[in-house]
Amino acid sequence: MPEDISPLIRTDIPHSARIWNYWMGGKDNFEIDRVVGDAGVEVDPDIATMATESRKFLVRSVRYLASEIGIRQFLDIGTGLPTMQNTHEVAQSVAHDAKIVYADNDPMVLAHARALLTNTTPEGVTTYIDSDYHKPEQILADARNVLNFNQPIGVMFMGVLGHAQTYDDLRRIVSTVMDAVPSGSYLTMWDGTTDSQAYVTLCENYAKTGGVPYVPRPQDEIRAVFDGLEMVPPGFVSITQWWADEDDSDLEDARPISAYGAVARKP
């Protein structure tokens, strides 16, 4: 880990990205994250399922956008720790010339990004921006150095907007980004919902640990983020049930969990 980054990483306070990494079976976490993570599973046994299913949703949605729609540019905001089958790996496996810009402002995420978020193809571009998504204008300004904002862009907020300070902030962040991208761009977004009291309790308990609070929201509030966009079938559903091709159609009967999202096109 780079010397100029590691002093900024707190190992005595749990961190949602590292806990998520632990639930996904990764190794980029500390003891405090594992302790809080284990306690979370005791409260909500579905949380580890949410972690693994969220990555499957990412893979399916990016593969769909790259292969079926022809999207060649992705802006992944609130990246989290690199794990397996990251956005650039999925996109560049379909389109060797795909360009991916990651944005995050967490020191540990950025340290790992420098080491792991590198091209999987000679033709592609993979880079990252050190920026807080509460400042979407800065993200957009930096992304313009890599992405062509005259061509469609796949915008991604994957289970991160629960950290938005308020619901108004959440709507402002997404709308600012989507207003800046051209027609034919896509928004892929999911977040935790209030459907499960166990999940709500888990988030309340996490806030008491000193970590940055994560706020689950009602389904209708998350669905409203897609207002004005054209949803790809099957629409706004649990991430376990989102599929966009026949090979994934068996997911239609999958058990829903308290994590909902969609993929939608900007007209």
matplotlib code that plots the C-alpha trace (Angstrom):
import matplotlib.pyplot as plt

x = [0.0, 1.5, 3.1, 1.3, -2.1, -1.8, -1.6, -5.0, -6.6, -8.2, -8.0, -9.8, -13.1, -15.2, -15.6, -18.5, -16.4, -14.1, -17.0, -18.7, -15.4, -15.4, -19.0, -18.1, -15.2, -12.4, -9.3, -9.0, -10.4, -9.3, -10.3, -12.7, -14.5, -14.8, -16.1, -18.8, -19.4, -20.1, -22.3, -24.2, -24.8, -26.2, -28.8, -29.5, -28.4, -29.3, -26.6, -23.9, -26.3, -26.9, -23.2, -22.6, -25.8, -24.9, -21.8, -23.8, -26.1, -23.2, -21.8, -25.2, -26.0, -22.5, -22.4, -25.9, -24.9, -21.6, -22.9, -26.5, -26.6, -23.0, -22.0, -18.3, -17.9, -18.7, -18.6, -18.7, -19.3, -18.6, -16.5, -15.7, -12.8, -11.8, -12.9, -13.7, -15.3, -15.0, -16.7, -13.7, -13.0, -16.6, -16.9, -13.5, -14.1, -17.0, -15.5, -11.8, -11.8, -14.2, -13.3, -14.0, -13.7, -14.0, -14.7, -14.2, -12.6, -11.7, -8.0, -8.0, -10.1, -7.7, -4.7, -6.1, -7.3, -3.8, -2.7, -5.6, -7.8, -5.7, -6.7, -7.5, -7.0, -4.4, -7.1, -9.1, -8.8, -9.2, -8.7, -9.9, -10.9, -10.2, -13.5, -16.5, -19.8, -21.4, -19.4, -20.7, -19.6, -16.0, -16.4, -17.9, -15.1, -12.4, -14.3, -14.4, -10.6, -11.2, -14.8, -16.5, -19.7, -21.0, -21.4, -23.5, -22.1, -23.1, -23.5, -23.3, -24.2, -24.0, -25.2, -23.5, -26.1, -27.3, -24.3, -25.8, -26.3, -30.0, -32.5, -32.4, -28.7, -29.2, -31.6, -29.3, -26.2, -27.9, -29.7, -26.5, -24.7, -27.5, -28.2, -24.6, -24.6, -26.1, -29.3, -28.7, -26.8, -27.9, -28.2, -27.6, -28.4, -29.4, -29.6, -30.8, -34.5, -36.6, -38.5, -36.5, -36.5, -33.4, -31.6, -32.8, -31.6, -28.3, -27.8, -28.8, -26.3, -23.6, -24.1, -23.4, -20.0, -18.5, -18.7, -20.3, -24.1, -25.8, -29.5, -31.9, -34.8, -38.3, -38.6, -40.6, -37.9, -35.3, -37.6, -38.1, -34.4, -35.3, -38.0, -37.8, -35.7, -36.8, -36.4, -35.0, -37.2, -37.8, -37.8, -37.4, -36.9, -34.9, -31.3, -31.7, -34.4, -32.9, -32.1, -32.0, -31.4, -32.9, -29.8, -30.7, -34.5, -34.5, -33.7, -37.3, -38.3, -35.3, -36.1, -36.2, -34.0, -34.2, -32.0, -33.7, -32.6, -32.9, -31.1, -32.7, -32.0, -31.9, -34.2]
y = [0.0, 3.4, 5.2, 8.5, 6.7, 4.2, 6.7, 7.9, 4.5, 3.9, 0.3, 1.0, 2.1, -0.2, 0.7, -0.2, -1.0, -3.3, -5.0, -5.5, -7.0, -9.4, -10.4, -11.1, -13.4, -10.9, -10.3, -6.5, -5.9, -5.6, -7.3, -4.6, -5.0, -8.8, -8.3, -5.8, -8.0, -11.1, -9.1, -7.9, -11.4, -12.4, -9.5, -10.0, -13.4, -12.1, -9.4, -11.7, -12.8, -9.1, -8.6, -11.5, -10.8, -7.2, -8.3, -10.6, -7.8, -5.6, -8.4, -8.9, -5.3, -4.3, -7.3, -6.4, -2.7, -3.6, -6.6, -5.8, -2.0, -1.3, 1.0, 1.6, 4.1, 3.6, 6.0, 3.9, 6.2, 5.0, 2.2, 0.4, -2.0, -4.0, -7.6, -10.1, -9.2, -5.5, -3.2, -2.8, -6.5, -7.3, -4.4, -5.0, -8.8, -7.8, -4.7, -4.5, -0.7, 0.1, 3.0, 2.9, 5.7, 4.8, 7.5, 7.2, 9.2, 6.6, 6.2, 2.4, 2.2, 4.5, 2.6, -0.7, 1.1, 2.1, -1.5, -3.4, -1.3, -1.7, -2.5, -6.0, -5.2, -3.1, -1.1, -0.2, 2.6, 2.2, 5.0, 6.4, 9.8, 10.8, 12.6, 12.5, 11.8, 14.6, 16.8, 15.3, 18.4, 17.6, 14.0, 15.1, 17.6, 15.0, 12.3, 14.6, 14.1, 10.5, 10.0, 11.5, 13.2, 13.3, 9.6, 7.4, 6.6, 3.9, 5.6, 3.3, 3.9, 0.4, 0.2, 3.4, 6.1, 5.1, 7.1, 10.3, 12.8, 13.3, 12.0, 15.4, 15.0, 11.5, 12.9, 15.9, 13.7, 11.4, 14.1, 16.2, 13.3, 12.2, 15.7, 15.9, 12.7, 12.5, 10.8, 7.1, 6.9, 4.5, 4.6, 1.4, 1.8, -0.3, 0.4, -1.2, -0.8, -0.8, -3.9, -6.0, -4.9, -7.0, -5.0, -1.7, -2.8, -3.8, -0.3, 1.3, -0.8, 0.0, 3.8, 3.3, 1.8, 5.1, 4.1, 6.5, 5.8, 3.9, 4.8, 2.2, 3.9, 2.8, 1.2, 4.2, 6.6, 4.6, 4.0, 7.7, 8.2, 6.7, 9.2, 10.4, 7.4, 4.4, 1.2, -1.9, -5.0, -6.4, -2.9, -2.0, -5.2, -6.9, -7.3, -11.1, -10.9, -8.5, -10.2, -8.9, -11.9, -15.4, -17.1, -15.3, -15.8, -18.3, -15.4, -14.3, -16.8, -16.0, -15.0, -11.2, -9.5, -5.9, -4.5, -3.0, -1.4, -1.1, -0.3, 2.7, 4.6, 8.4, 9.3]
z = [0.0, -0.9, 1.9, 1.3, 1.5, 4.3, 7.2, 6.3, 6.7, 10.0, 11.2, 14.5, 12.9, 10.7, 7.1, 4.9, 1.8, 3.8, 5.5, 2.1, 0.9, 3.9, 3.2, -0.5, 0.7, 0.0, 2.0, 2.0, 5.5, 9.1, 12.3, 13.3, 9.9, 10.4, 13.9, 12.8, 9.7, 11.8, 14.1, 11.1, 9.7, 13.1, 12.8, 9.1, 7.6, 4.2, 4.2, 2.8, 0.1, -0.7, -1.1, -3.5, -5.4, -5.9, -7.8, -9.9, -10.8, -11.8, -14.0, -15.7, -16.2, -17.5, -19.8, -21.1, -21.8, -23.5, -25.6, -26.3, -26.3, -27.5, -24.6, -24.7, -21.8, -18.2, -15.2, -12.0, -9.1, -5.5, -6.7, -3.5, -3.1, -6.2, -5.9, -8.7, -12.0, -11.7, -14.2, -16.5, -16.6, -17.6, -20.1, -21.7, -22.0, -24.3, -25.9, -25.9, -26.5, -23.6, -21.4, -17.7, -15.2, -11.5, -8.9, -5.1, -2.4, 0.2, 0.8, 0.9, -2.2, -4.0, -2.8, -4.2, -7.4, -8.3, -8.0, -9.3, -11.6, -14.7, -18.3, -19.2, -22.9, -24.8, -26.5, -23.4, -20.9, -17.1, -14.7, -11.4, -10.0, -6.4, -5.7, -3.3, -5.0, -3.0, -5.5, -8.8, -10.8, -9.9, -11.0, -14.3, -14.9, -14.3, -16.3, -19.3, -19.6, -20.5, -21.6, -24.7, -23.4, -26.9, -26.9, -24.6, -21.1, -18.7, -15.3, -12.2, -8.6, -7.1, -3.6, -2.5, -2.3, 1.2, 2.3, 0.8, 3.5, 2.7, 0.2, -1.6, -1.9, -3.4, -6.0, -6.7, -7.2, -9.7, -11.6, -11.9, -13.5, -15.7, -16.9, -18.1, -20.2, -23.7, -24.9, -25.2, -21.9, -19.2, -15.4, -13.5, -9.8, -6.8, -3.1, 0.1, 1.0, 4.2, 3.3, 5.8, 9.4, 10.0, 7.4, 8.8, 12.3, 10.9, 9.4, 12.7, 14.6, 12.1, 12.6, 16.3, 15.6, 14.4, 10.7, 8.2, 8.5, 5.7, 5.3, 3.7, 1.9, 0.8, -2.6, -4.0, -3.1, -4.9, -7.9, -8.2, -9.0, -12.4, -13.2, -16.8, -17.8, -19.8, -17.8, -19.4, -18.7, -16.1, -14.7, -11.0, -9.2, -6.5, -7.8, -7.5, -10.1, -12.7, -16.0, -19.5, -21.7, -22.0, -20.4, -17.1, -17.3, -14.5, -12.2, -12.5, -9.8, -7.5, -4.0, -3.6, -1.0, 0.4, -2.4, -5.4, -8.6, -12.4, -15.6, -17.5, -20.7, -21.0, -23.9]

ax = plt.figure().add_subplot(projection="3d")
ax.plot(x, y, z, "-o")
ax.set_aspect("equal")
plt.show()
